[in-house]
Amino acid sequence: MPYNAIEELKKIPPRLRPVQREGRHGWWVRILRKCLEQVGYAQARAADNESQFDEELRTVVEAFQTAQGLTVDGVVGPATYAKLLEEPTHIPLSDIQDGDDGVLILRGGIVKVARYFCDELKIRERGKANHGPMVEALLDFAEGSPGMPWCAACASTIVSLGYLINDRYAPNFETLSCSRLIRWAQQHSRLRADPLDVQPGDFWVMRGGPTHYRHVGIVESIRPEGGVNTIEGNTRADPVDIAADAEGDGIYRRQRFVSAQTCAIVNSV
């Protein structure tokens, strides 16, 4: 039986398919070429290096996007993957309402992933700041580069995997910085007007720094006496000052205050 690249790609959950663009290389580029060839774009076959996303492949992707009525940008993201594989691109967020059993399960899934990262994987930097195999894997998942601060990449990966284990498609969170996450939340009505409405699984975003937001974690639970318990990446177990909160070496549990002056809360679901 001939190799079926499309069926192979369908086995991989949508949220785990990285965005592909010119300059990328590796297995994902090879299978993208085979999928395009399989749906009639023979010119996707590489003359030289089939693992390289070059200018010629970008032209093929743009031709496919034009034919399918997609945004023509030469970038293979969720919508292009979905059309290539004929899958639904997402579950409308309007179909998910706070208070539904499904939302409670989804929040539980997000917290479950956060606890797994903290208690089982025990992710730590290795070698030097913002480096190490697991840290770099989180940054790669968020389309970042080794050496970048990684608290936002960690938090958004946790939420995305929480969606994944509940068979839902995660929103396209801005994943590489706290300020970009806040901007995304404002644009998509995900910023809680009252931070005290915080729920487990939400993003807890610390105020401060030159961009007004300096650090982010996932709310694990609400503290009976007030505030929240969080699970955060790129922090310290026992920081000595605020700056150390956003420059730590791993994933740890923290206890945080919640107020409009100290933080913003982004509704994750």
PyMOL commands that set and color helices and strands:
alter all, ss='L'
color gray80, all
select helices_A, chain A and resi 5-10+14-16+27-38+42-44+55-68+78-85+93-95+101-121+133-141+151-164+178-187+195-197+242-245
alter helices_A, ss='H'
color red, helices_A
select strands_A, chain A and resi 203-207+213-222+228-235+250-256+263-266
alter strands_A, ss='S'
color yellow, strands_A
deselect
rebuild
show_as cartoon
